[in-house]
Every structure is written in structure tokens, then in C-alpha cells.
Amino acid sequence: MTSDASTNPDAHGAPDGLGPADGGAVSVRGATSDEERLAQLGYTQVLARRMSGFANYAVSFTIISVLSGCLTMYAFGMSTGGPALITWGWVGVGLMTLLVGLSMAEICSAYPTSAGLYFWAHRLAPPRSAAAWAWFTGWFNVLGQVAVTAGIDFGAASFLGAYLNLQWDFKVTPGRTILLFAAILVLHGLLNTFGVRIVAILNGVSVWWHVLGVAVIVGALAIAPDHHRSTTFVFTHYVNNTGWSSGFYVVLIGLLMAQYTFTGYDASAHMTEETHDASTAGPKGIVRSIWTSWIAGFVLLLGFTYAIQSYDDELVSPTGAPPAQILLDALGATTGKLLLLVVIGAQLFCGMASVTANSRMIYAFSRDGALPFSRVWHTVSPRTRTPVAAVWLATAGALALGLPYLINVTAYAAVTSIAVIGLYIAYVIPTLLRLLKGDAFERGPWHLGRWSRPIGLASVAWVALITVLFMLPQVSPVTSKNFNYAPVAVLAVLGFATVWWVASARRWFLRDASKGAGS
């Protein structure tokens, strides 16, 4: 794994401590500017390129957001495997996610454009089928991005409802949660429309908010409570409240808690057209966001699980958010509420960054005519040089995915399943195509060397497994009120994309295979 000196004479430093590569194809591309490389890929620089490598990393780290994903799905973990799966599931899923991210990062280095995954698929697929691979990769990516935004902001609405319940006896109902959810989406839409520079600053603040927030919360949970759970409890205690009798099945579906948290790091790829030194900063952003989140999330989960005072009572907390009840029981009302605000702040940062990344994907995909009314969605504000229409399509789509919560009590778990399935299929298709391409793949300055093939194979196998797992029923018996509608949403989008492809898009989408995507 290396930052190839032959294509990067000053080396830019070896990414994340990776050493020289040996074997495999190398890029023969000469040193070029970010704008020149983008032009080689078929695009004209339109978005403002003002992000540093740290800012690029900050977006992905913020979207992963352990204070959002880990805690909003903590209740799911408490019932689906319990502490043992919360702990070990995080370790195992984090490792496999890192492999997926490494494979993506290598391809990102070769093709640093906001189009991201579907562009990669187009360049890596055989010429006759390249447009079809790109088309379906893009649609899965759009679905996953919208679902991630929905999941993040819905989780923020749930925790905000819990805080309002504690502070002002606000009764948490599905209708009120949806209203909070809509308000948060509107806030994030407005920030991404009018506060572009503020968003960039807040993304940088978000990294430190998450790091310091995790440190403060875990420190408080380690010191303040009079009682802590045993290490045996944290690492081995198993709980099954799903209604399924098979422990093996429960363990498998319980991996959703960790896997949902590890989503959204493709944002570093989607922001490359706005990032300096994109062919190395983008890959580094992907990989660093994963491993730093892996460590921070493990510490956070240990802190909460050790601090559980009454497992059964906290699981059915009237706040609707067991982590909020754990903070209250372990630290007292005042401190618990203050730290709950830290969590909510992190979730709001996360949702804001998700809308940013989501809108860039919609902008890029519509730039190639792949969405209905594409001319609207890829318009760019002359004042801010951001895709304003795409921002509001992202928020509207997220709201639509969350509305079933009004009639389906497991809607949040379904939304997170949709996010994982949509994104990870899009993540792994370019990796699969890169494996099939073999040594013909022209690497960028950041690549995996001899490890590219084994890491890629492991990534493909993992995504194939979780795609099946998270479409399965999560509770038993299955009823209309707890049905996992993830397969319905995935099949609806896939069906729409297939019909449009056959009827029309196959004749015009990315027809010029020699040029690649874009115009």
C-alpha cells in the first residue's frame, strides 16, 4: 500500500503510514493539477475548490458520527444480542468496514470526482456494459445517501424529543417525533443553502466536538456512578428480545447497529471536486474517518455499557432513548441532561454534513441526466457555487423515508437497513469491477499494492452477506406494524431504475464510453 512516488514525486507523505508497494499495475499519469485531472475525467471545474484534506476527512468523520449512529441504534443493540453483541459486533464490523473503505479509497485516488461511485463503476466496467453498471450503482448510492440522511436526522429528532421530555415533560409521540424530524431537515437544508461557509466551519468544529464529547461522556460515566457492570457482563452477556429463537440469527441481524454507524464515508469521494490535492486527500479522508471512528465508537460503547444501572428499566425508558436514561441514572438529572445536549449537538452536526454529501451526489448524478428533472437538480447557485436544488431534494427524500414511522414502530430500523443496503451495494460494485479488471486498472497516487486483491475479495464477500441480512425480519412474529420495509424500498427504487433504463436511459446515459462520465 503506497503513495506512489513515480506519479507523486514529492510523495505528499505516505498515507496513514503505508509503505512502498510491490507488484501490480502502476499509474503512468504525470503530475497534474486538480482541475486538469478533473478535465481528464470529463468534467469542468464548477464547484468551488476550497476544502483542505482535514476538511474533507471532517465531513466523513462527522457523517459516521459515533455519537449519532452508536447511540441512536443502542436500543436496537440492547434487544438484539445485548452487551456481548454491542461490544464484539462493533469490533468485527469495524474491521470489515475498514477493508471496504481501503478498497474504495484506492479507486477514489484514481478517479477524484464528485460523481464518485457510479463514475468509478463506469470507468472500471467493460465498455459495452459500463453505462448500465454506472446507472445502477448511482441509483443505489442515491437511495443509500437519502436513507442515511433520514436515519441521522430521525435519530436526532428522537434524542431531542427525549431531552424535551426530561426538561419540559414533552410527551413523545410518533407525530411529534416526525414534526421534530421535519424541522431538523429544514434547518439543515437552510444551512446548506445560505450558510455554506458556516457549514465548512462547523464541519471542522464537529471533529473536535465528537472527540471531546466522547472523552467527556466516557470520563463522566467511568468516574461518577457508584455502580458499574462487570467486564463479564459487558463482553459476554447476551439478550434476545426479538421473538426469534435462533441465537445465531439474532447475532447476525444484530450487526446492523454497528454497520449502520459505519456509513457515509463515501462523502470524502463526493467532496473531492471541492478538495485540494484530491487524489490523495480523498482516499485519506475515507480511511482515516473509519479507523478513528472505530476507536472512538469502541470507547463510547464501553462507557455506556459499563454504566448501565438497570438494564430492563433503561430499555423501556419513557424518554424513548435508552442512552439518555443511562446518562440520567448514572450521572443524575443535571449532568445527564447537559451531556445529552452534547449528544444532540453531535447528531445535528452529523445530519448537516450528510445533507451536504447527499446533495453533491444528487448534483453529480443529475449532471449526467440520471434523475427525473435533472436540469433542476444540477443547477448551481452563482452566489455560493453550491447545488441548492439538490440540497432540498435530499431533505425531501429523507422526510419521505421517515414518514412510515407514523404507522410502523420499527420504521427507524428499516430506514437504517435501507441506508446500509443502498450504500454498501454502491460501495462494493466498483471494487468488484476493479477485481475483474485486474492489472489493467490504472492506479492513482494512493493505492494498496499487493494487498489490493485480497482486501477487495474480503470486501465483496462482506457486503454480499450484510445485504441479505438486513433485508430479513428483525422481530417475530412479523406484523404490519413491525414489518421490515427495507426490501420494499430497495426493490421499488431498483424497479424504477430498471424500467427507466430499459425504456430510455440505455440509449443516452454516458453513451461516450471512451470519454467517461460527464460533460
N, C-alpha and C positions, 0 to 999 in steps of 0.2 A: 504494500500500500504506500502510495507516494504522492508527493507533489513533484511532477516530472521536470527535472532541471532542463531537459532538452527543449521543452516547449515553454519553460518558465525560467529563463536564465538566472534571474536574481533569487529564484526559489520561493520567494514570498514566505519562507519558513515552511517546514514540513507540517502538514495539517495534523493537529492533535497528536503529535509525537510519532507519526507513522514514518517508517523507514523506507529505504530505496526499494523499488520494485524489481523483479526479475522475471522475465518471461512475458509472453503475450504481446499484443499489438500496442504500439505507442502512437501518439499523435505526431504528425509531422507538420502541424499547423504552426506557422510562425507567430511571434508575439503580435497581438492586435489590441486595439482599444476596445472597451466595452461596446461602444457604438458600432465600430467596424465589425465586431463579431456578430452583433445583432443583425446587421445588414447582411452578413453572410448567411444567416439563418432565414432571411427573407422578410425581415421586419424593419420598419423605420422607427427611430427613437422618437416617441411621443410623450411618454410619461417622464416626469422629472426625476433624474438620477441623482438623488441626494442622500441615500442611505449608506451608512458605514457598515462594515462587516458585523460590528456589535449590534447595530440596529436591526440588521437582517436576522441575526440569531435571536434577538429580543422578541421579535414577532412570533417566531415558532415556540420559544420557551413560554411566552405568555399564553398562547393558544393551548398548549399542552396543559399548563396550569394545574399543578398538583393540588392546589387549594380549591380548585374547582372540580376537576374530574374525580379525584380520590374521595372527596367529602360528599359530593352530590350522589355518588354511587355507593357510599359507605353502607347505607341501609340495605341496599341490594346485597352487598357482601355479607352483612350480618346474618341475613336469612338464607343465603345461598352458599353454604360452605363454612361460614363463620370465621373466627380469627385465623385458623390454620390456612384457609384459602386466601384470605385477605393478605396474609404475610407471604406465603410461598407463591401464590399466584402472581403477586407483584414482581417477585424475583425472576420467575420463569418468563413471564410475559415481557418484562423489561429487556431481558437478554434477546429474545426473539425479535422484539421491535428494533433493537439496535442493529441486528443483522439486516432487517428490511430497510432501515434507514441508510446503512452503509451502501447497499446496492443502489438505492435511489440517488445517493449523493454522487456516486461515480458517474451516473448518467447526467445528472444536473450539471456537472462540471463540463461535460461535452456540449450540452445544449442549454445555455443560460438564458431562458426567455420566460416571460410571464405565462405563456401558453402551457409550460410545464409538462405534465404527464402525457397529455394527448399528443403534443408535438413530439415528445420522445418516442411514443409508440409509432408515430408516422415515419420518423427517420429510421427506426430500427426494424420495422416490418418489411417483408418482401414487397417490392414495388406494386405488384398487382393488387395486393390486399391492404396496402398501407393506409389508405383513406378509411377503410372500414375499421381497422384496429384503432385508429385515432378517434373516429367518431364515437365508438362505444366506450373507449377509455375516458373521453371527455364527458360523456353523459354520466358515467359512474362517478367521476370526480365532482361534477356539479351536484349530484344527489348527495354525496357524502359531505361536501362543504356546507350545503344548506342545512343538512341534518346536524352537523357539528355546531353550527351557529344556534340552531334551535335548542340542542341539548345544553349548551353552555348558558344561554340566557334563561332557559326554563329552570335550570338549577339555581341560577342567581335569584330568580323570582321566588323559588321555594324557600331559600335561605332568608331572603328579605321578608317574606311572609312570616317566617319563624321569629325573626327579630321584632317585627311589628306586634306579633302575638305576645311576646315577652314584655315589651315595653309599654304597649297600649292596649293589651288584651284584644288585639285584632283577630277576629275569627277567620281561620284559614279554610277556605272552601275552593273547589275547583274553579269556579267562576272568578273569584278574586285573584287566584293564582294566575289565571290566564290574563286578567287585566294588568297585573304587575309585569307579566311576561311581555305583553304588548308595549307597555310603557318603556321597558328597558330596551326593547328593539328599536323603538322610535328614538330614544336617547342616543343609541349607538349609530343609528342612521344619520342623525343630525351632526354628531361629532365627525363622522367620516365625510360629511358633505361640506360643512363650514369650518371645522376645526382641524384641518389637515396637519398643520404644524403642531397643534396641540396633541394630536394623536401620536405623532412621531416622538414628541417629548414624553408622553405618558407611557409609550411602549418601553422606553428606556427606564423610566421610573418603575415600571411594572416588574422588571427583573429583580430589582433590589427590594421591592415590596414583597415579592414571593420569597426571596431568600431570607430576609429579615423576619418576615411574617412566620415562616416555618420555624425559624430559630426561636422566636419569642413564644410561639404557641407550644412547641415541644418542650422548651425550657420550663414554662409555667406548669405544663402537665406533668413534668418529671419531678418538680420540686414541691408544688403546693398541695397536692392531695395527701390525705392521711393514709389512704389505702391504694395500693396498686395491684394489678393482676400478676400472677406468676408468669415466669417465662414459659413454663409448660403450657399454660392457658393460651398465651399469645401465639405460640408456634404449633400447637397440636390440637387445640380444642375445635371440634367440628360441630356445626349446626346445620340442620336441614329443615327449613320451614316452607319448602316449595310444594310439598304434597307428593313429590316423586320418591319412590322407594329406593331407586338405584343411586348409591353414593357416587359411583363413577360418573354417571350422567350429571349429577349436581355439581361435581367438581369441574366438569368441562364447561357447562353453561355459566358457572361462577367466574370464569376467567374474563367475562365481559367487563367486570368492574375495572380491572387493570387495563384491559385492551382499549376500552373507551377513552381512558385518560390519555393514553399514548396515541392521540390522533391530532391532525392539524399541522404537523411539522413540514408538510409539503408547502406551507406558506413561504418558507425560505426560497423555494424554487419560484413561486408565483411573484415574489418581490424582486427577482434578480434584475429586471429591467429598470428598477429604481435603486440598484445597489452598485457601488463602486467595486471594481475587481470581482465581478460577478462570478466568474468561473471557478474561483476558489472560495469566495465569501459565501456563496450559496450552499455548496456542499458542507462547509464547516458549520454553517448555521443549522443544517439538518442534523448532523451527527452530534454536535455539542448540545443542542436542545434536548435530545433524547437522553444522553448519559447524565447530564446534570439533573434532569427531571427524575430519572431513575433513582439517583441517590437521594434527592430531596424528598421524593414521594415515600421512599422506604422509611426514612427518619420520621416523617409526618405520620404515617400509618402506625408505626410502633408507638409513637407518643399517644395517639388516641386509643389504641387497643389496650395498652398498659393502664390507661387512666379510666377505663370503664368501671363504673361503680355498681350499677345494677343493669345487667345485660337486657333482661326482659322488659324492664320499665323504660329504658332508654330507646329500645327498638320501637316501642309504641308511643313515643313521646307526643304530647298534644301539639307541640310545635310543628310536627310533620318532618322534622330533620333531626335524626338521632345524634349526629355530631354536635349540634347546638346544645342538646340536652346533656351530652357528655361534658362539654365545657362548663355548663351551669352546675352540674352535680360535683364536678371535680374542683372547680375554682371559685364557686359562689356566683351570685347573680351579677354583681357589678363587673368583676373581671371577666366572667363568661360572656357578657354582652359586649364588652369592649373588644374582645378577641373575635367574637362573631362578626363584628364590623370589619375587622381585618380580613376575614374570610370573604365577606361580601364584596369588599373593595377589590380583592384579587379576582373574583369572579366577574366583576364589571370590567376590569382591565382585559380579562380573557375574551369576553364577548365582543368588546370593541375591536380587538385585534382580529378576531375571527371574521367579523364583518369586513374588515379591510382586506384580508386574504381572499375571502369568498368573492368579493366584488371584483378583484383582479382576475380571478379565474373566469368569472362570467364575462368580464370585459374581453379577455383574450379569446374565449370560445366564440363569443358573438362577433368578434373581429373577423373570424373565419366563417361567419354566416351560419353557425350551428344551432342557434336558438331562435325560436319564433320572435319576430320583430327585432332581429339582430341590429338593425341600424339604430334603434333606440338605445340598446344596452351598451353599445361600444362608443357612444358619444363621450367626449372628454370636456370637462369644464375649462374654458380658456383662462379663467382666473386661477384656479387651483391645480389644473392639469391632473385631475382625478376623474374616474368614471362614475359620475354622480348617479346616473340612471341605474347602473349595475348595483350600486350600494342599496338602493331601495328595492330592487328585485330580490336581492339577497335577504333583506329583512322580511319582505312579504312572504317569500317562500318558507322561511323559518317559522313564521307565525302559522302558516297553513299546516305545517307538520306537527305543531304543538296543540292545535285545536281539538284533536280527538281525546285529549285528557278530560274534556268535559263529560265524556261518556265511558272512558276506558281508564281504569285505575292503574293499569300497568303501562300507560302510554309513554312515560318517560323512559322506561327500559326499552320499549320498542324504538323510540327515537334514537337512543344510543346504539342500538343494534343496527339501525339503518345507516348511521354515521360510520360505524366500523366497516360494515359490508361494502358500502359505496366507496369509501376512501381506500380501503385496502385492496379491493379488486383493481382500482385505478393505480394504486401504488405498485402492484406486482406485475401488471401486464407489460410495462416497459422492461422490467427485469427479466421476465420470461423471454421476450423478444431479443433482449441483449444476449441471453444464453444461447438462443438459437442462431444468432448472428456470428457467435464465436470470435475468432481473431480478426474478422473484418470490421469489428467495432472500432471506431476511431476515438481514442480516449481524449479527455480533456486533461488539464494540468493536475487535477486531483483524481487519483484512481486507486484501485485495490490490488493491482499487481496479480500475483499468483493466487490470491485469495478470492478473486472475483467470482469464479465459477462455484466453489463450494458454498460461499456465502449466498450467492444467488439461488442455488438449489434449495438451501435451507429456507430462504425467504419465500419461495414459491410454495413449498410444502406447507409452511406455517399458515399462509394466507388461505390456501385451499381448505385447511382444517377449520379455521375460525369462520370462514364464510358459511360453511354448513352449520356449525354450532350455533351461531347467533340468529339463525332463522328458525330454530327449534322452539317449542313452547317452553316458557320459563316457570310456569306454575301449573299445578294439577289439582282438580280437574279443569280442563280448558273450557271457558265460557266466553260469551260475547263481551263480557266486562273485563276479562284479563287476557284476551287473545293477543298474541304477539303479531302485530300487523306489519312487521318488517318485511316479510316475503311479499305482501300485497303491494307495499310501496315500491319495493325493488322491481317487482315484475311489471308494475304499471309504468314506471319510467323506462324499463327495458323494452316493453311492448311498444310504447310511443316512439322511442328511438328507432326500433326495428322497422315499424311501419313507415316512418318518415324516410328512413334510409332506402328502403326498397322502392317506395313511391317516387322519391325525388332526389334525396341528398347524394346518392351514389353517383349521380351524373355530374355533380358540381363541387362537392366538398373536397377541398385540397386536391383538385384534379392534377395539378402540375407536380407530380412526384419528384421530378428532378430538382425542383426548387425547394420543396418542403412546404410547410405551412406558412401562412401569412400572405401579406400583400404589400 
